[in-house]
Amino acid sequence: MRGLAALAVITVTLAPAALAATHPAPVISEPVAGQAREGQPLVLHGHVRNAPRGAYVELQASAGAGWRTLARVPLRGGAFAITWHPRAGGLQRMIRFALAGPRGRLLLAGRAQQELVGQAPVLCVEPATPVLAPGEGAIIGGVYIDGGPAPGVHACSEGTGTVVEVLNSSGAVLASQTVSEKQSYVFQLPPGSYTLRTQANYCSGQALVKAGLLTHADTECAVP
């Protein structure tokens, strides 16, 4: 995961209600299962059946006694994709999907559901771009803490003197590097598949190196 570059893609379905055959009732088939984070775009895809011509789908958030529209997109062939940009972490938000007519009139609304918005990712300091030797590539990344109590964290490790090792497909250690607090590592290696791990052996990652290219691969430390 590379902070703001990452997109979480979630699929929902809006289905017609039995009591309103002429209009589709936006009923979400399952709760939003992704992790929303402050400042990190979250993309939601879905479908509406039998929607009136020119209809829009809105993503709404609870605002006092009413609802505020966060994003609004037109239906195209019954499909939609909404991008949500959460602006405040550490909060619980009540959200819902709604169907609006071409003039903005609310036709139907889906059920409200609770979404925890996590704090913004804390990224490791990017290293200087290395000059690659002929025929080699490089791995660039950081040691990240992931998880914890909901909504969890994704933060560069603050540990000092963390040793990161690179292993080949046979499990042999080819290189190691001591990473300072909130810093990144750089390994220059020949093309191939590699495993990253800390010497403590509870943080790991995978990387595929190609000649002449930089590969971003973090070492993730999963926290229950």
N, C-alpha and C positions, 0 to 999 in steps of 0.2 A: 504494500500500500504506500502511495506517495502523496499523502496529504490531500491538497486541493485538487490534484490531478485525478483522484479516484472518483468514479461514479458508481453508486449503488443502484442497480436496476431491479425494480419490483414489479410484478405483474398482478393486476387486479382485474376483476370482471364486473361490469355493471349489467344486471339482468332485468328484464321486464317484470313488473309486479302482476300478480294474478288479478288484482282488482282494477287495473287500469290497462286494458288491452291496447288502447290507442297511443299510450305514451310509455316509454320504458322507465321503470323505477330504478334509480341507481342504487343497487344493493351490492355491497362489496362481498365477494365470495369468501374472502379470508382477511384477517387483519394485516395491516402493513407490517411486514416482518423484517424490514431492513433497519439499519442503524443510522438515524439522522444525527449529524454533527454540525455544530456552529460553523458557518462559512463554507461548508462542503456541500456541493450540489447533490441532490437526491432525485433520481429520475424514476417516474412511475408510469408504467404502461398499462393500458386497459382497453376494453371494448364496450360499446353500447349497442344493444339490438333494438331495431324499430324506432330509432330516434327521429324526430321531425327534422325536416330539411333546415339547414342553417343553425342547428343546435350547437351549444358549447358545453364543455365540461369544466367545472370549477373545482379547485382545491381550496377549501375554506378552513379557517381556524376560529375557535370559540372566542368571542370578544364580548364580555359582560353577558347581557341577556340575548345577544344576537350572534351573528357570524360575519367574519371579515374574509373577503376573497384574497387569497395569497397568489394564485395563478389562475389563468383562464386560457383555454386553448380550444380551437374548433375541432370538431370531429371530421375525420377524413376516412371515408369508407367504413364508418362505425368504429374506427380506432382512434386512440389519443395517446399522447405522451406529455406529461407535465413535469417540469423541473421545479423543485422546491429548494429555496436557499434559506435554511434556518439561520436566524441572525443572533440568537441568544442561546448559550449552552447552559446545562444544568437545570433545565426547566421541563415540566410536563405540559404538553400541548394536546388539546382536544381538536382533532381534525375530522373532516368528512369530505366526501365528493358530492357534488350537486350537478344537476342538469339544468341548463338555462336555455331559453329560447333565443332566436336571432336578435331580439330587441332587449335582451338582458333579463327578461322576466323569469323568475325561478319556477321551474316546472316540477321538479321532484328533488329530494335530498336523500343521500345515503345515511346509514347509521353513523353516529359519532364513535370515534375510537381514540384511545389515548396513545400518544407517542412520546417517548422520552428523548429529549435532545441532548446529546453529549457535548462535552466541551470540545473546542476546536483542537485538532491535532497539534501536538508540539513536535516540530520537526528538528532533526539533527542539522548541524551546520554543514552546508555543502562544501566538499573539498575543492581544491584547485583541479582543473581538468588536466589529467596526466598526458604526457607525450608517450604514445604507444610505440613499443619496439616492433619492428617488422614481423608480421605473422602472429602477433599477440593481440589480445583484447584485454578488457579490464572490468572488474566488479567494483561498483561504488554503492555504498549503502550505510546504514546505521543500525545500532542495536535499539529495538523498540519494545516498550512495555505495552502489552495488549490485553484488554479484558478488565477484570475486577467487577464490583457490584454495578448493576445497570445504572446508567447507560454505558458504563465502562470508559476506558481511556485508550488513547493511542498516542504515546509520548516517547520521545527520545530518552534513553536511559541516562540517569544522572550519576551512575556509578563511575568511579574513577579506576583506571587501570584494568578495564575489562579486556580480556584476551579473546580475540575472535580467530578461529582456525578455519582453514579451507581444506576440505577432503576431496579426493578424487573418487571415481566410481568404485574403486577397490577398497575405499575406507582409509587410505593412507593420507596422513597430514602433509600437504605440500607447502603450506605457508601459514604464518600466524602474525597477528598484529595487535599491539596494545592500544586500545581506543580510550581517549580521554573523555571526560564528562561532556555530553551533548555534541560530540564530534562524530565524523564519519570515517569510514575506512576505504582504502583503495588497494586492490590486489591486481597486479598485472599477471596474466596467465595465458597459456596457449588455449586454443579453442577446445571446448568440451563441457561436460556437465559436472557441476560441483555442488557439494553440500557445505553450508556455513554453520558453524556452531560456536558457542562460547565454551570455555574450558569447564565452566560449571555444569555444562551439558543439559541445560533445560531451555536454552534458546537456540533456535535453528532457522535455516532458510535454504533455498535452492536457487541456483543460478546456471544459466546456459551462456557460455562465453563464445563469441564469434570474433574472428580476426578483424582487427581494425575498428571494432565497435566498443562502446561503453554499455555495460549492462547494469541497470539499477536493481539491486537485490538486497533487501533488508534481512536482518536476523531478528526474528520475532520471539519475544518472551511471553508466553501465554500465562495469564494470571486468572485463577478461577474466581 
